[in-house]
Amino acid sequence: MEFTGERYIPSVDGQIKYEHLHRYALCFEFVVGKTVLDIASGEGYGSALLAKLAKSVVGVDISVDTVEYASKAYQTYENLKFMVGSCESIPLPENSIDVVVSFETIEHHDQHEKMMQEIKRVLRPGGILIISSPNRLTYSDETNYSNPFHVKELYYDELVNLIGNHFQYSKIYGQRLGIGSFIFPLEDTEAKNIKAYTGDINNLSQKICSLNSPLYFVAICSDKLEKIQPPVESLYIYESDDLLKVFEINLHKTQEMLQYSQSQTYQTQIELERAYQEWQKTQRLLQQAQTEWQEAQNIIQAMESSKFWKIRQFWFKLKQIFITRH
């Protein structure tokens, strides 16, 4: 499937890969043995990941071509199917789903209330919604950026109010990429816990800190308090990848391009200065030629004028002689 910028596909690396895979990973504990709905399932990779743990998964997407692609790409999963539908009209019966997953969907339309009503309709009592949304303040306002695929992004308060209108309980988390120091085993381990530290030289402590200005919100919602209690604070690392190194390489390349551009600009300025000096020299030669031409014209006019008066004087003399003799 071709990447258009609207739907993530597994062949794309970089920041977007980390963001999307991390969201699906945090769902694992919630979907074990459950019936799951993945709204706006796109290419289908996320639904397939959930199907490895869930009892069954339905991926719903508005694009017919996308649903056909996903159905063929993941046809080996017996507990996974894809259907055409929208957030405002989910093609599933009432009270048929345990967990609804909706990642980077809500900003692509403005029917938010209708979407929440449909989610509540298909969820069983006490079911769970795990939903993400761009933080409009950080994503668009502070960067002065407008995503052409987004219709209506939400601020934090708007998301809280929307969820609160339909669910009794919710916990909202922030997601963004950050830079940290990792101490990890040299061999793979099945350990489930990892310690977190924060602070500076004056106050270093073990705790999970909240990063400022999250780029995305991730909300866990339910009408039963115990359903949203499992912690989802986590990190995602891809063992064959190093985003920091990629960023550093890209930064180095950008700096080299900038230096080259500056060098080219400097050379162009020198050439422009040289051309300007040549132009000034040409202007001076032109002005000198115009002055010499004007002087020549003046001399010719003077000569012509002097000749005319000499001929006129000679004529008057002849006329006088003729009158005198007659």
C-alpha positions as a printed Julia matrix, in Angstrom:
326×3 Matrix{Float64}:
   0.0     0.0     0.0
   1.29    3.47   -0.91
   1.96    5.92    1.92
  -0.02    9.13    1.37
   0.6    10.74    4.75
  -2.92    9.98    5.95
  -2.56    6.32    6.96
   0.55    4.77    8.46
   1.92    1.68    6.72
   4.53   -0.74    8.13
   7.15    0.08    5.48
   7.52    3.64    6.81
  10.21    4.21    9.44
  11.01    7.1    11.73
   8.96    9.0    14.28
   5.55    8.0    12.9
   6.45    4.32   13.29
   7.3     4.78   16.97
   4.1     6.71   17.64
   1.73    4.24   16.02
   3.3     0.98   17.2
   3.56    2.23   20.78
  -0.17    2.97   20.87
  -1.11   -0.53   19.75
   1.39   -2.07   22.18
  -0.25   -0.41   25.19
  -3.54   -2.11   24.23
  -2.19   -5.63   24.68
  -3.09   -5.97   28.37
  -6.64   -4.76   27.69
  -7.5    -7.02   24.71
  -6.39  -10.47   25.9
  -9.28  -12.86   25.2
 -11.63   -9.97   24.26
 -13.72   -9.07   21.23
 -12.11   -5.97   19.75
 -13.11   -3.28   17.28
 -10.38   -1.24   15.56
 -11.98    1.88   14.05
 -10.19    3.33   11.0
  -8.02    0.23   10.82
  -6.3     1.36    7.61
  -3.62   -0.99    6.25
  -4.58   -3.5     8.95
  -1.24   -4.02   10.7
  -2.63   -2.8    14.07
  -5.68   -5.02   13.94
  -3.41   -7.96   13.15
  -1.22   -7.18   16.18
  -4.28   -7.13   18.44
  -5.6   -10.36   16.89
  -2.56  -12.22   18.26
  -3.96  -11.73   21.79
  -7.67  -11.04   21.38
 -10.49  -13.53   20.99
 -11.53  -11.73   17.8
 -10.87   -8.43   16.04
 -12.92   -6.45   13.54
 -11.17   -3.7    11.6
 -13.51   -1.05   10.2
 -12.43    1.52    7.62
 -14.29    3.93    5.36
 -12.15    3.1     2.31
 -13.31    0.14    0.22
  -9.87   -0.25   -1.39
  -8.15   -0.21    2.01
 -10.5    -2.87    3.41
  -9.91   -5.07    0.37
  -6.15   -4.68    0.76
  -6.17   -5.48    4.5
  -8.44   -8.5     3.99
  -5.94  -10.0     1.54
  -2.8    -8.97    3.44
  -3.96  -10.54    6.73
  -6.18  -13.35    5.5
  -4.22  -15.94    7.49
  -5.67  -14.59   10.77
  -8.8   -16.67   11.42
 -10.01  -14.38   14.22
  -9.6   -11.16   12.19
 -11.9    -9.6     9.6
 -12.23   -6.21    7.94
 -15.41   -4.35    7.09
 -16.35   -1.12    5.33
 -17.92    1.44    7.66
 -17.52    4.83    9.26
 -17.18    6.24   12.75
 -20.72    7.54   12.57
 -22.14    4.26   11.29
 -20.35    1.18   12.63
 -21.57   -1.99   10.89
 -21.84   -4.03   14.13
 -24.76   -4.92   16.42
 -25.33   -3.39   19.85
 -23.42   -4.69   22.89
 -21.13   -6.87   20.77
 -17.67   -5.49   21.56
 -15.48   -5.56   24.7
 -12.77   -3.11   23.62
 -12.85   -0.35   21.0
  -9.53    0.99   19.71
  -9.42    4.26   17.78
  -6.03    5.75   17.0
  -5.6     9.03   15.1
  -9.16    8.91   13.82
 -11.21   11.55   15.59
  -9.36   14.5    14.01
 -10.27   13.34   10.49
 -13.95   14.29   10.85
 -16.21   16.58   12.88
 -18.93   14.09   13.86
 -17.42   13.53   17.31
 -20.64   13.17   19.28
 -22.06   10.74   16.75
 -18.84    8.74   16.86
 -19.02    8.45   20.66
 -22.66    7.42   20.49
 -21.81    4.66   18.04
 -18.93    3.45   20.19
 -21.21    3.29   23.22
 -23.83    1.46   21.15
 -21.5    -1.38   20.12
 -19.69   -1.64   23.49
 -20.9    -4.09   26.07
 -21.7    -2.61   29.51
 -18.4    -1.76   31.2
 -16.52   -2.01   27.89
 -13.34   -0.06   27.24
 -12.46    2.64   24.71
  -8.79    3.36   24.0
  -8.54    6.45   21.84
  -5.83    8.87   20.73
  -6.05   12.44   19.47
  -3.53   15.09   18.44
  -3.02   17.85   20.99
  -4.13   20.82   18.91
  -2.16   23.28   21.04
   1.18   21.52   20.46
   0.46   19.84   17.15
  -0.9    22.85   15.24
  -1.06   26.13   17.18
   2.48   26.32   18.53
   4.02   25.07   15.29
   1.71   27.08   13.01
   1.08   23.86   11.09
  -2.05   22.72    9.32
  -2.41   19.03    8.47
  -4.4    18.82    5.2
  -5.99   15.53    6.29
  -7.31   16.87    9.61
 -10.82   18.29    9.86
 -11.23   19.06   13.57
  -8.48   18.72   16.17
  -9.2    18.98   19.89
  -7.68   20.83   22.8
  -7.26   18.95   26.08
 -10.42   20.43   27.65
 -12.47   19.59   24.57
 -11.32   15.97   24.62
 -12.01   15.67   28.36
 -15.52   17.09   27.95
 -16.28   14.86   24.96
 -15.21   11.72   26.81
 -16.95   12.83   30.01
 -20.26   13.14   28.18
 -20.2     9.43   27.37
 -18.03    7.63   29.95
 -18.05    7.8    33.74
 -14.31    7.22   34.11
 -11.22    7.99   32.08
  -7.47    8.39   32.38
  -5.71   10.57   29.82
  -2.03   10.2    29.02
   0.34   12.24   26.89
   2.5    10.81   24.12
   5.57   12.33   22.55
   9.08   11.35   21.57
  11.81   12.29   24.01
  15.5    11.72   24.59
  16.72    9.77   27.58
  19.4     7.43   28.82
  18.63    3.7    28.68
  20.3     0.99   30.72
  19.24   -2.34   29.3
  20.34   -6.0    29.46
  22.79   -7.25   26.86
  20.54  -10.24   26.26
  16.78  -10.26   25.7
  14.7   -10.68   28.85
  11.04  -11.3    29.61
  11.04   -8.78   32.47
   7.82   -6.75   32.53
   8.92   -3.83   34.69
  11.38   -1.03   34.13
  12.42    1.68   36.58
  12.27    5.37   35.72
  14.36    8.19   37.14
  14.2    11.95   36.75
  15.63   15.12   38.25
  18.91   17.0    38.18
  22.12   17.18   40.21
  20.22   18.68   43.13
  17.23   16.34   43.21
  17.47   12.95   41.5
  14.66   10.51   42.26
  12.9     7.39   41.03
   9.57    8.3    39.5
   7.78    8.62   36.18
   7.75   12.27   35.22
   5.24   13.97   32.95
   6.73   15.39   29.76
   5.57   18.88   28.87
   3.56   19.59   25.72
   2.47   16.1    24.62
   1.99   15.84   20.88
  -0.85   13.33   21.28
  -3.37   12.39   23.94
  -4.16    8.75   24.66
  -7.28    8.1    26.74
  -8.51    4.93   28.45
 -12.29    5.16   29.03
 -14.94    2.99   30.65
 -18.02    3.09   32.85
 -16.24    0.79   35.31
 -13.38    2.31   37.28
 -11.39   -0.91   37.6
 -11.25   -1.27   33.81
  -9.03    1.81   33.41
  -6.66    1.05   36.29
  -3.95   -1.03   34.55
  -0.96    1.32   34.11
   0.05    2.15   30.55
   3.09    4.33   31.3
   5.63    2.76   29.0
   8.31    3.18   26.38
   8.76    1.64   22.95
  12.22    0.76   21.61
  12.98   -0.94   18.32
  16.16   -2.98   18.79
  17.4    -2.49   15.21
  16.73    1.22   15.16
  18.11    4.34   16.82
  16.01    7.43   16.2
  18.5     9.69   17.96
  21.25    8.54   15.62
  18.95    9.09   12.64
  18.14   12.6    13.87
  21.85   13.32   14.38
  22.7    12.06   10.88
  19.91   14.14    9.36
  21.03   17.15   11.37
  24.6    16.69   10.14
  23.36   16.44    6.55
  21.25   19.55    7.04
  24.24   21.43    8.43
  26.36   20.35    5.47
  23.66   21.5     3.06
  23.42   24.8     4.93
  27.18   25.3     4.78
  27.17   24.5     1.07
  24.28   26.9     0.54
  26.1    29.61    2.47
  29.25   29.0     0.39
  27.24   29.23   -2.81
  25.57   32.4    -1.57
  28.96   33.94   -0.73
  30.32   33.03   -4.18
  27.22   34.5    -5.8
  27.68   37.72   -3.83
  31.3    37.97   -5.04
  30.18   37.44   -8.63
  27.42   40.02   -8.24
  29.89   42.54   -6.81
  32.26   41.9    -9.71
  29.42   42.28  -12.21
  28.34   45.51  -10.49
  31.85   46.92  -10.75
  31.95   46.02  -14.46
  28.59   47.69  -14.92
  29.86   50.86  -13.21
  32.94   50.84  -15.45
  30.73   50.46  -18.52
  28.54   53.32  -17.31
  31.59   55.58  -16.93
  32.83   54.69  -20.45
  29.36   55.34  -21.83
  29.16   58.72  -20.12
  32.64   59.58  -21.46
  31.6    58.57  -24.99
  28.45   60.67  -24.7
  30.52   63.67  -23.57
  32.98   63.27  -26.46
  30.11   62.86  -28.9
  28.48   66.04  -27.6
  31.78   67.95  -27.93
  32.13   66.74  -31.54
  28.61   67.88  -32.28
  29.36   71.29  -30.86
  32.49   71.61  -33.01
  30.6    70.61  -36.15
  27.86   73.12  -35.39
  30.45   75.83  -34.79
  32.19   75.0   -38.07
  28.91   74.98  -39.94
  27.93   78.3   -38.41
  31.3    79.92  -39.25
  31.14   78.74  -42.87
  27.63   80.11  -43.27
  28.64   83.58  -42.11
  31.72   83.66  -44.4
  29.59   82.8   -47.44
  27.01   85.42  -46.45
  29.69   88.11  -46.1
  31.15   87.2   -49.53
  27.69   87.46  -51.1
  27.09   90.89  -49.66
  30.45   92.05  -51.06
  29.62   90.83  -54.58
  26.21   92.45  -54.38
  27.8    95.77  -53.34
  30.28   95.68  -56.26
  27.5    94.98  -58.72
  25.41   97.9   -57.44
  28.36  100.27  -57.57
  29.24   99.47  -61.21
  25.7    99.95  -62.37
